[in-house]
Amino acid sequence: MTAKIVRTCFAGFLGTLVVTCLATFGSPRLMGGPADIAMVIARPLGGSWLAGMATYVLIGTVVLPLLYLALLSRRWFTSPAVRGATWGVTLWIVSQAVVVPLTGGGLFSSALGGLPVVTDSLIGHLAYGLVLGIFAGKPNERVFTLRHMRIRKPRLRRAA
């Protein structure tokens, strides 16, 4: 169990790294400027960018992966990619319906720029979920198939 927790937290760290790269390099193409996730988190914490970044990394590396492990990982008998994508969409819906309105961004980022911001957020959450799901999955699990169990074909016997 400890190895699974460590693997899942490492996968969360990788997912956080991917989202940070997307926000820095991908967001300017979609939104016209980089998304500073740490500053958005820092506002309720008193404005310290460093505190916002530490909170962002802690949430992405520990909190969300452990929630994924507890809520979704064991209950779905699908591939790791499907579980991860489902987790990413779930996080996106929660962020756009609860977290963003609490920070003053409006429901589904209506006060922050609307569709480009929502799309950017969806891409980031999907990327995070896919990386988390794929890397947190068991090493012998099939990554991109929808079937859980392997179908074994009977072997043909040679006539002697």
Rosetta silent file (secondary structure, phi, psi, omega in degrees, C-alpha in Angstrom):
SEQUENCE: MTAKIVRTCFAGFLGTLVVTCLATFGSPRLMGGPADIAMVIARPLGGSWLAGMATYVLIGTVVLPLLYLALLSRRWFTSPAVRGATWGVTLWIVSQAVVVPLTGGGLFSSALGGLPVVTDSLIGHLAYGLVLGIFAGKPNERVFTLRHMRIRKPRLRRAA
SCORE:     score description
SCORE:     0.000 S_00000001
   1 L     0.000  -38.341 -179.854    0.000    0.000    0.000 S_00000001
   2 H   -63.140  -39.540  178.993    2.852    2.402    0.797 S_00000001
   3 H   -63.577  -37.152  179.428    4.345    1.884   -2.673 S_00000001
   4 H   -67.119  -39.913  178.289    0.988    2.728   -4.238 S_00000001
   5 H   -65.060  -44.970  179.778    0.730    5.954   -2.208 S_00000001
   6 H   -63.707  -44.542  178.981    4.278    6.980   -3.140 S_00000001
   7 H   -61.012  -41.213 -179.119    3.655    6.128   -6.817 S_00000001
   8 H   -69.094  -40.901  177.950    0.401    8.132   -6.795 S_00000001
   9 H   -66.975  -37.330  175.757    2.000   11.167   -5.113 S_00000001
  10 H   -64.549  -40.475  176.541    4.887   11.035   -7.600 S_00000001
  11 H   -62.777  -38.404  175.825    2.329   10.894  -10.416 S_00000001
  12 H   -64.088  -38.326  176.139    0.630   13.938   -8.870 S_00000001
  13 H   -62.978  -44.766  177.990    3.960   15.757   -8.841 S_00000001
  14 H   -62.512  -41.757  177.656    4.467   14.946  -12.532 S_00000001
  15 H   -62.520  -40.259  177.752    0.923   16.104  -13.293 S_00000001
  16 H   -64.104  -39.707  177.532    1.517   19.351  -11.412 S_00000001
  17 H   -63.618  -42.906  178.777    4.703   19.879  -13.403 S_00000001
  18 H   -63.588  -44.479 -179.879    2.840   19.312  -16.690 S_00000001
  19 H   -64.804  -38.228  178.127    0.063   21.746  -15.698 S_00000001
  20 H   -63.037  -42.564  177.197    2.639   24.354  -14.685 S_00000001
  21 H   -65.330  -41.208  177.041    4.329   24.030  -18.080 S_00000001
  22 H   -62.683  -41.979 -179.075    0.963   24.250  -19.844 S_00000001
  23 H   -67.670  -33.237 -178.354    0.015   27.358  -17.853 S_00000001
  24 H   -80.973  -43.839 -172.907    3.352   28.994  -18.596 S_00000001
  25 H  -105.747  -26.912 -177.926    3.821   28.041  -22.245 S_00000001
  26 H   -90.375  -36.546 -178.228    0.380   26.937  -23.503 S_00000001
  27 H   -62.127  -36.737  179.297   -1.866   29.565  -21.937 S_00000001
  28 H   -58.892  -32.492  179.465   -0.283   32.516  -23.750 S_00000001
  29 H   -72.771  -34.260 -176.944   -1.408   31.041  -27.075 S_00000001
  30 H   -87.521  -43.441 -173.086   -4.960   30.457  -25.878 S_00000001
  31 H  -106.028  -11.433 -179.506   -5.554   33.367  -23.499 S_00000001
  32 L    94.318   -1.975  178.159   -2.999   35.921  -24.626 S_00000001
  33 L  -169.189  156.698 -179.050   -0.860   35.683  -21.492 S_00000001
  34 L   -67.068  147.357  177.071    0.488   33.117  -19.050 S_00000001
  35 L   -90.503  122.360  179.369   -1.780   31.912  -16.265 S_00000001
  36 L   -97.457   88.287 -176.675   -0.207   32.513  -12.862 S_00000001
  37 H   -64.245  -38.358 -178.600   -1.817   29.753  -10.804 S_00000001
  38 H   -62.845  -37.824  179.825    0.327   30.496   -7.764 S_00000001
  39 H   -70.058  -35.334  177.391   -0.877   34.098   -7.619 S_00000001
  40 H   -63.178  -41.259  178.851   -4.521   33.030   -7.851 S_00000001
  41 H   -73.149  -30.366 -175.615   -3.972   30.725   -4.862 S_00000001
  42 H   -71.115  -27.994 -177.468   -1.871   33.367   -3.068 S_00000001
  43 H   -54.413  -51.144  178.294   -4.638   36.004   -2.912 S_00000001
  44 H   -69.292  -16.813 -178.380   -6.612   34.276   -0.137 S_00000001
  45 H   -93.137    9.177  177.612   -3.310   33.457    1.637 S_00000001
  46 L   105.536    2.387  174.494   -2.253   37.076    2.028 S_00000001
  47 L    95.504   -0.726 -179.457   -0.681   37.733   -1.363 S_00000001
  48 L   -79.673  117.749 -179.865    2.602   35.835   -1.019 S_00000001
  49 H   -62.319  -37.966 -179.541    3.462   34.235   -4.377 S_00000001
  50 H   -64.768  -41.328  176.759    5.778   31.756   -2.645 S_00000001
  51 H   -65.394  -38.113  176.730    3.003   30.642   -0.276 S_00000001
  52 H   -64.124  -41.982  179.167    0.683   30.271   -3.266 S_00000001
  53 H   -67.805  -40.799  177.964    3.228   28.152   -5.148 S_00000001
  54 H   -63.972  -40.627  177.828    3.906   25.963   -2.104 S_00000001
  55 H   -65.975  -42.121  178.760    0.170   25.443   -1.620 S_00000001
  56 H   -60.385  -46.371  179.374   -0.278   24.692   -5.327 S_00000001
  57 H   -67.440  -40.231  178.752    2.485   22.069   -5.294 S_00000001
  58 H   -63.545  -44.114  179.286    1.197   20.548   -2.036 S_00000001
  59 H   -64.976  -45.941 -177.607   -2.350   20.271   -3.379 S_00000001
  60 H   -72.340  -27.244 -176.361   -1.221   18.830   -6.725 S_00000001
  61 H   -94.739  -33.275 -174.113    1.353   16.448   -5.264 S_00000001
  62 H  -116.458  -55.103 -170.516   -0.302   15.183   -2.084 S_00000001
  63 H   -65.844  -56.230 -177.571   -3.934   16.212   -1.568 S_00000001
  64 H   -65.980  -39.972  176.081   -5.461   15.522   -4.997 S_00000001
  65 H   -63.065  -37.871  179.271   -3.532   12.258   -5.605 S_00000001
  66 H   -70.233  -36.108  173.780   -4.609   10.877   -2.230 S_00000001
  67 H   -64.015  -41.624  176.861   -8.225   11.865   -2.939 S_00000001
  68 H   -59.395  -45.246 -179.582   -7.920   10.156   -6.335 S_00000001
  69 H   -64.036  -40.563 -177.527   -6.570    7.047   -4.674 S_00000001
  70 H   -76.883  -38.121 -172.176   -9.317    7.018   -2.053 S_00000001
  71 H   -95.250  -38.453 -167.742  -12.290    7.954   -4.225 S_00000001
  72 H  -117.304  -36.628 -170.521  -11.739    6.780   -7.775 S_00000001
  73 H   -59.803  -41.466 -175.909   -8.795    4.489   -8.243 S_00000001
  74 L   -85.862  -18.864 -171.493  -10.225    1.411   -6.559 S_00000001
  75 L   -92.634  -17.693 -177.759  -13.820    1.768   -7.661 S_00000001
  76 L  -109.382  126.691  179.810  -13.449    1.881  -11.426 S_00000001
  77 L   -99.326   52.587  176.879  -12.359   -1.169  -13.329 S_00000001
  78 L  -116.812 -173.937 -179.735  -11.278    0.725  -16.421 S_00000001
  79 L   -73.264  158.780  178.010   -7.893    1.677  -17.760 S_00000001
  80 H   -59.276  -34.456 -179.916   -5.700    4.161  -15.889 S_00000001
  81 H   -66.239  -40.655  179.334   -6.134    6.713  -18.688 S_00000001
  82 H   -67.792  -43.031  176.730   -9.931    6.628  -18.422 S_00000001
  83 H   -60.686  -43.574 -179.607   -9.789    6.913  -14.624 S_00000001
  84 H   -65.293  -42.835  178.600   -7.349    9.815  -14.918 S_00000001
  85 H   -64.418  -39.071  177.083   -9.414   11.644  -17.538 S_00000001
  86 H   -62.926  -42.298  178.213  -12.525   11.191  -15.394 S_00000001
  87 H   -64.212  -41.422  179.044  -10.647   12.595  -12.401 S_00000001
  88 H   -62.724  -44.220  178.468   -9.422   15.550  -14.470 S_00000001
  89 H   -65.832  -39.055  177.165  -12.933   16.425  -15.683 S_00000001
  90 H   -61.184  -45.638  177.895  -14.258   16.059  -12.127 S_00000001
  91 H   -62.744  -38.102  179.393  -11.592   18.446  -10.828 S_00000001
  92 H   -63.536  -45.706  179.904  -12.385   20.883  -13.644 S_00000001
  93 H   -62.185  -45.235  178.807  -16.094   20.923  -12.809 S_00000001
  94 H   -63.158  -42.101 -178.809  -15.390   21.441   -9.094 S_00000001
  95 H   -65.837  -41.990 -176.615  -12.879   24.193   -9.818 S_00000001
  96 H   -77.832  -26.438 -178.336  -15.176   26.038  -12.233 S_00000001
  97 H   -95.578  -21.549 -176.215  -18.345   25.621  -10.169 S_00000001
  98 H  -122.899  -56.999 -171.334  -16.927   26.110   -6.666 S_00000001
  99 H   -69.231  -49.917 -178.479  -13.309   27.321   -6.433 S_00000001
 100 H   -61.850  -45.085  176.098  -13.274   29.985   -9.166 S_00000001
 101 H   -60.749  -33.645  178.446  -16.529   31.632   -7.973 S_00000001
 102 H   -67.936  -27.119  179.086  -15.115   31.728   -4.421 S_00000001
 103 L   -91.712    4.686  176.313  -12.058   33.616   -5.679 S_00000001
 104 L    93.286   11.119 -177.812  -14.219   36.145   -7.523 S_00000001
 105 L   -88.865   -6.440 -179.557  -13.915   34.697  -11.017 S_00000001
 106 L    82.649  164.724 -179.741  -17.591   33.952  -11.491 S_00000001
 107 H   -67.522  126.732 -176.583  -19.291   30.700  -12.413 S_00000001
 108 H    51.447   45.880  173.670  -17.257   28.937  -15.111 S_00000001
 109 H    55.646   32.943 -178.216  -14.808   31.862  -15.198 S_00000001
 110 L   -63.598  -31.335 -179.721  -17.392   34.312  -16.525 S_00000001
 111 L   -89.029   -6.062 -177.119  -15.650   37.260  -14.862 S_00000001
 112 L  -103.493   -6.724  179.814  -12.173   36.159  -15.975 S_00000001
 113 L   138.160   -1.246  173.381  -12.665   35.993  -19.719 S_00000001
 114 L    72.259 -130.065 -170.138  -15.208   33.275  -20.392 S_00000001
 115 H   -58.296  -45.170  178.735  -14.633   30.568  -22.974 S_00000001
 116 H   -60.303  -38.711 -179.538  -10.844   30.875  -23.497 S_00000001
 117 H   -70.375  -41.576  178.998  -10.231   30.672  -19.741 S_00000001
 118 H   -64.812  -41.954  178.713  -12.641   27.748  -19.283 S_00000001
 119 H   -64.408  -43.940  177.665  -11.061   25.893  -22.212 S_00000001
 120 H   -60.142  -42.178  178.651   -7.582   26.522  -20.877 S_00000001
 121 H   -65.016  -41.676  178.182   -8.669   25.241  -17.482 S_00000001
 122 H   -62.415  -44.222  178.900  -10.211   22.115  -19.018 S_00000001
 123 H   -61.219  -43.788  179.374   -7.035   21.332  -20.965 S_00000001
 124 H   -64.246  -44.461 -179.657   -4.932   21.737  -17.823 S_00000001
 125 H   -68.013  -37.585  176.495   -7.194   19.586  -15.657 S_00000001
 126 H   -64.888  -42.363  178.005   -7.411   16.878  -18.331 S_00000001
 127 H   -61.934  -44.720  178.315   -3.627   16.840  -18.688 S_00000001
 128 H   -60.097  -48.098 -178.581   -3.227   16.583  -14.916 S_00000001
 129 H   -62.420  -42.916  179.296   -5.769   13.776  -14.672 S_00000001
 130 H   -64.133  -45.267  178.359   -4.255   11.791  -17.546 S_00000001
 131 H   -63.045  -44.099  178.601   -0.722   12.045  -16.172 S_00000001
 132 H   -61.278  -49.450 -177.669   -1.950   11.137  -12.690 S_00000001
 133 H   -62.794  -45.070 -177.487   -4.020    8.212  -13.892 S_00000001
 134 H   -66.931  -47.584 -176.436   -1.384    6.750  -16.193 S_00000001
 135 H   -79.544  -20.025  177.482    1.547    7.027  -13.798 S_00000001
 136 H   -86.111  -14.998  179.744   -0.446    6.031  -10.709 S_00000001
 137 L   -67.049  160.814  177.959   -1.735    2.880  -12.406 S_00000001
 138 L   -64.346  146.276 -177.998   -0.170   -0.480  -11.752 S_00000001
 139 L   -59.080  -29.671 -178.299    2.843   -1.163  -13.954 S_00000001
 140 L   -94.142    3.549 -179.936    1.182   -4.179  -15.580 S_00000001
 141 L   -77.852  143.834  174.634   -2.143   -2.425  -16.235 S_00000001
 142 L   -73.847  134.457 -172.029   -3.117   -1.629  -19.781 S_00000001
 143 L   -84.339  -45.359 -170.344   -3.064    2.105  -20.184 S_00000001
 144 L  -112.721   16.375  178.586   -5.323    2.925  -23.118 S_00000001
 145 L  -100.378  154.577  178.185   -7.788    0.044  -23.319 S_00000001
 146 L   -91.745  -14.513  178.505  -11.342    0.095  -22.069 S_00000001
 147 L   -84.174  145.251  178.064  -11.344   -3.573  -21.185 S_00000001
 148 L   -95.938  -43.431 -176.724  -10.153   -4.608  -17.787 S_00000001
 149 L   -97.858  143.996  177.884   -9.773   -8.332  -18.212 S_00000001
 150 L   -80.910  141.585  175.948   -7.748   -9.962  -20.905 S_00000001
 151 L   -95.968  120.700 -179.015   -9.471  -12.354  -23.211 S_00000001
 152 L   -94.773  131.014  178.364   -7.388  -15.448  -23.611 S_00000001
 153 L   -90.855  140.049  178.333   -7.542  -17.262  -26.858 S_00000001
 154 L   -69.580  142.240  179.201   -7.294  -21.032  -26.739 S_00000001
 155 L   -81.338  141.595  175.923   -4.090  -22.445  -28.117 S_00000001
 156 L   -83.184  135.116  179.213   -4.259  -24.757  -31.029 S_00000001
 157 L   -93.247  141.487  177.533   -2.681  -28.118  -30.378 S_00000001
 158 L   -78.430  140.138  175.547   -0.495  -29.697  -32.938 S_00000001
 159 L   -76.875  131.556 -177.554   -1.534  -33.055  -34.251 S_00000001
 160 L   -89.057    0.000    0.000    1.086  -35.637  -33.412 S_00000001
